[in-house]
């Protein structure tokens, strides 16, 4: 009997409690539950996505680790190429410095060659200068090239073509030609100049020297006779503190080096080491102020 009364009391209590929960509260609790369920589903989906991304990254890492040997081989190859180019650059720097330091001290240019170059310079004094005692031809960048550009233009191109014809003659084919680009000290800043591949004065000076060499080759000059180097503003001939000095420093010089290479007519008959040549020009790597760049020069090849 007592047990029956106890159960009846519990039942009545449950009925009373149930009656105390309004429909509004019930609905609110249900909405909360549904919201929590939705958040849980989203969290589970995000976790699944994160796991998939992690698996993808693990796969990429594994691939990189598997190719580690190949990457190391590529690095080693690039280091060797850089060492070779540095050796070529060092040789060109040495020969250039020796040629300038001893210009005029060796054998003079043949009279026929000197006379032709003197006449060409006299007829185009606004574009070209010729030092017969030192065997150095100088092309003025301000006339030969547009501002911040490395494309030969107008009469400058014509004069260089005529110069190439002269040095291709029998009186000059025993001489080597070192083409050196120079700029003033004004940094490259024009976005159009940089977009054209002339990132700084090293590039611009080298690209202009290359343009001269390419024009000469197109007129029949043997590439084995040519060396090409860019010195940016590192070899000034005048002070950059004045406009006239900067203009003088913007130039492309051609050093005619006697007795350093064999005549092109004898190259095939008597094998001889070719002059040090630089690496191939990178596809296009200021104003008028260059793939290998060092503290002294940037060098491209012919």
Residue pairs with C-beta under 8 A, 6 or more apart in sequence:
64 71
81 279
82 292
85 278
85 279
85 292
85 299
86 292
86 294
88 276
88 277
88 278
88 279
88 299
89 229
89 278
89 292
89 294
89 296
89 297
89 299
91 276
92 178
92 227
92 229
92 276
92 278
92 297
92 299
93 229
93 296
93 297
95 178
95 227
95 257
95 260
95 276
96 178
96 180
96 229
96 255
99 178
99 255
99 257
100 134
100 136
100 255
103 131
103 133
103 134
103 135
103 136
103 255
104 133
104 134
104 135
106 258
106 259
107 258
107 259
108 114
108 133
108 135
108 258
109 117
109 132
109 135
109 172
109 175
109 256
109 258
110 171
110 172
112 169
112 171
113 166
113 167
113 169
113 171
113 172
113 256
114 132
116 166
116 169
116 171
117 130
117 132
117 137
117 163
117 166
118 130
118 132
120 128
120 130
120 159
120 162
120 163
120 166
121 128
121 129
121 130
121 137
124 155
124 159
126 140
126 143
127 139
127 140
127 143
127 144
127 155
127 156
127 159
128 137
128 138
128 139
128 140
128 159
128 163
129 137
129 138
129 140
130 136
130 137
130 138
131 137
131 138
135 255
135 256
135 257
135 258
136 253
136 254
136 255
136 256
137 163
137 253
137 254
137 256
138 251
138 252
138 253
138 254
139 156
139 159
139 160
139 212
139 251
139 252
139 253
139 254
140 247
140 250
140 251
141 182
141 183
141 208
141 250
141 251
141 252
141 288
142 247
142 250
142 288
143 154
143 155
143 156
144 152
144 153
144 156
144 157
144 159
144 160
144 208
144 252
145 151
145 152
145 153
145 156
145 208
145 211
145 288
146 153
147 287
147 288
148 188
148 190
148 192
148 193
148 196
148 198
148 204
148 286
148 287
148 288
149 193
149 196
149 198
150 196
150 198
150 204
150 207
150 208
150 210
150 211
151 211
152 160
152 211
152 212
152 215
157 215
160 212
160 215
160 216
161 215
161 219
163 216
163 254
164 215
164 216
164 219
164 220
164 221
165 219
165 220
166 172
167 173
167 175
167 177
167 216
167 221
167 256
168 219
168 220
168 221
172 256
173 222
173 225
173 263
173 264
173 265
174 258
174 259
174 261
174 262
174 263
174 264
175 225
175 256
175 257
175 258
175 260
175 261
176 225
176 226
176 227
176 256
176 257
176 260
176 261
176 275
177 216
177 221
177 225
177 226
177 227
177 254
177 255
177 256
177 257
178 226
178 227
178 228
178 229
178 254
178 255
178 257
179 209
179 212
179 213
179 216
179 226
179 227
179 228
179 229
179 252
179 253
179 254
180 209
180 229
180 230
180 231
180 235
180 252
180 253
180 254
180 255
181 204
181 205
181 206
181 207
181 208
181 209
181 210
181 212
181 229
181 230
181 231
181 252
181 290
182 205
182 231
182 232
182 233
182 235
182 236
182 237
182 249
182 250
182 251
182 252
182 253
183 201
183 204
183 205
183 232
183 233
183 249
183 250
183 286
183 288
183 289
184 233
184 236
184 240
184 245
184 246
184 247
184 249
184 250
184 288
184 289
185 201
185 233
185 236
185 240
185 246
185 249
185 289
186 201
186 240
186 246
186 286
186 287
186 288
186 289
187 200
187 201
187 286
187 289
188 194
188 198
188 199
188 200
188 201
188 203
188 204
188 286
188 287
188 289
189 286
189 287
190 286
190 287
193 204
193 286
193 287
196 284
197 203
197 207
197 284
197 285
198 204
198 207
198 286
198 290
199 285
200 232
200 286
200 290
201 232
201 233
201 286
201 289
201 290
202 230
202 232
202 290
202 293
202 297
202 298
203 230
203 285
203 290
203 298
204 230
204 232
204 286
204 288
204 289
204 290
205 230
205 231
205 232
205 289
205 290
205 298
206 228
206 229
206 230
206 290
206 297
206 298
206 299
206 300
207 230
207 284
207 290
207 300
208 230
208 252
209 228
209 229
209 230
209 252
209 300
210 228
210 281
210 300
210 302
212 252
212 254
213 221
213 223
213 226
213 228
213 302
214 302
216 226
217 223
217 226
217 302
222 264
222 267
223 277
223 302
224 261
224 264
224 267
224 274
224 275
225 261
225 264
225 275
226 275
226 277
226 302
227 275
227 276
227 277
227 278
227 302
228 278
228 299
228 300
228 301
228 302
229 278
229 297
229 298
229 299
230 290
230 297
230 298
230 299
230 300
231 296
231 297
232 289
232 290
232 297
232 298
233 240
233 249
233 289
234 296
234 297
236 245
236 249
237 248
237 249
237 251
238 244
238 245
238 246
238 248
238 249
239 245
240 246
240 249
246 289
249 289
250 288
250 289
260 275
261 272
261 275
262 270
262 272
277 301
277 302
278 292
278 299
278 300
278 301
278 302
279 291
279 292
279 299
279 300
279 301
280 300
280 301
281 300
281 301
282 291
282 300
285 291
290 298
290 299
290 300
291 298
291 300
292 298
292 299
